[in-house]
């Protein structure tokens, strides 16, 4: 398995998905060597071997921005003085040592299948396929098209992505939407692409977390005064469509001032969003929490009434499942993969600010609607488990092995 | 007689800490960062500036008052500075008291919290002036007669208001657009008032010291006492008083000791004090000179930036939202403050103009003085923490 991160050294959904998938695969007897580009302890991972491709600190695997393919050709300067060997390190250099590591590994070990996650590891995957004929699965959690938010991405990244997809024996896409993008953008035949959805991890579902609303007196006060809490969680990048969300928020607040929007996250769009909220005159209805995880994040899901996923393009969108788990009514863009598997949710096109405003107002105004959405989504969000997904992957592994 | 009026402004705000939304309802500590080394640690900043500027400059002024019987100057000291000095370096207050006892140091009136309250709420403006007067009376047994508004923000209406409050004169920016062909080196009457006097700052000669002194790209660098005195003499070809108004931190903080700023001032003061045609005046002595004309400020003029307007404090939507929301709480705060004393103090500390200044975006990308003097990573961060504190105030008001 070729990956780029694992919890707790992850900055988003990629690491979580890799961990949950590997865990379920190992349950069914798969033995996994998982390569990461950095050196760190993964104390809680006993079911597979985690191999470090370099001595890099996990903080530096992307540099400034998580998954920032825009930095692919530029050496980015590091904010931390504790950098490994030099002050300047590019993601290409990290990938180079990653490939070298995989090359050396393959001299000794010959896995049955190489499962590579996202463009970051595709070059290393192709090497295994080319030099040793090992079957390659390219797992696409996001395409360069998604990361660029509908604009043109990095040509270099697109090229690597294209080559990896062409050379792969099988492609896993996290949603139908992603499958379509791969087909359209890279001319890959649809039969080569399987949809492999994500799910919530058992850790998340079974954890001992419990919500104590007495810790959030300010939010309680708002609720007592009839406020409806709308939240969204994610990196503040163009991909997430948050400027549309704020415009819709302004429209909704104009009709119903008792709405509070919580924007949880951080990213390059932060300043722009803060300015926009002020320009729209809705700063007092918008709360920015900064980057959060763990208990704080779950608390936000818990005290929210509505969760919005406003992404312009979202290959899957695990946060929607997390929000559903904590009982939120969901509003999702049709451009999100997760909207393919959830029925009891409002859906809109990311640009349709009026529609989003209407849906928020409707849920805020009708306790009955809110309750129905919240109850029904609870029966849906856990329909697909990681065990199901692992079985799906194993079938493909076995076919490729025999084929070989 | 060539009259030199030296006035220094001494101030520190209570910077608010990185107050998170998760603190609302749990913590009412906005201004005291538990981490001494943090960017917003007021105690650390006060002590740093004290060592670099307050202490050496006090020493210089004390020495000059002792050596030169003709030397006089004026000071404005904000309430927030006095509060911090009392907390962390009370001997600075004692030293100030001793200097003021000499009778040659005059204190200028202003808003206790260094606020822009005049532009939001006149009642609050008056209340803060009264608070400052009480504090000055208690510590120094003086009643200021001359006023300076925060950042020198002045307009004709403000003149009327402070005259009503009993002030005889006001310090203003000697801005060319207001003066026109007239010289800054005279006393003027304030338009629309009965007898309020205006003392315009000679910003060129002031800024030669305050901003340009150590600038090696300046074609007059290095500035010598001889050269500067020649410029002063020149100024008196058309004038009776040269008003040198500047930040106290000019000495040691904006212009470091290594630039020779202390030696320069040491020599300049002695030179001027011992020249028979020259004298020092405090601000009220200068205001006693006969006005030569009327100055009108239909628009607000400040002493900041090249625009000399309010745009650094009231210029963008972040500042607008924050300040309007803050001032809208005033009546409720006053009412509630009977049972919650600290609430009013917290409210007033938030009116300090520095907070709005940190939210200024107009030169943000150039990384200029706005960035240099900010306690936050960006104007947007400053805005967020401020909003969270406002939420906390609103929460307390609801209890």
Contacts between the chains, C-beta under 8 A, distances in Angstrom:
chain1	res1	chain2	res2	distance
A	215	B	26	7.9
A	216	B	25	7.3
A	217	B	24	7.7
A	217	B	25	3.4
A	217	B	26	7.3
A	217	B	395	6.9
A	218	B	21	7.6
A	218	B	24	3.9
A	218	B	25	4.2
A	218	B	391	6.1
A	218	B	392	7.4
A	218	B	395	5.0
A	221	B	25	7.4
A	221	B	395	5.9
A	221	B	398	5.6
A	270	B	380	6.4
A	271	B	378	6.3
A	271	B	379	8.0
A	271	B	380	4.4
A	274	B	318	7.2
A	274	B	380	4.3
A	274	B	383	5.9
A	274	B	384	6.5
A	275	B	317	7.1
A	275	B	318	6.8
A	275	B	361	7.5
A	275	B	380	7.1
A	278	B	316	7.7
A	278	B	317	3.9
A	278	B	318	4.8
A	278	B	320	7.5
A	278	B	321	4.9
A	278	B	383	7.2
A	279	B	317	4.9
A	281	B	317	7.8
A	281	B	321	7.2
A	283	B	318	7.8
A	283	B	321	4.5
A	283	B	322	7.8
A	283	B	325	7.7
A	283	B	383	7.8
A	283	B	387	6.0
A	284	B	321	7.3
A	284	B	325	6.0
A	284	B	387	7.3
A	284	B	390	7.6
A	287	B	21	5.3
A	287	B	387	7.8
A	287	B	388	7.8
A	287	B	391	7.7
A	288	B	21	7.8
A	288	B	384	5.3
A	289	B	20	7.3
A	289	B	21	5.4
A	289	B	22	7.6
A	290	B	20	7.1
A	290	B	384	7.8
A	296	B	22	6.4
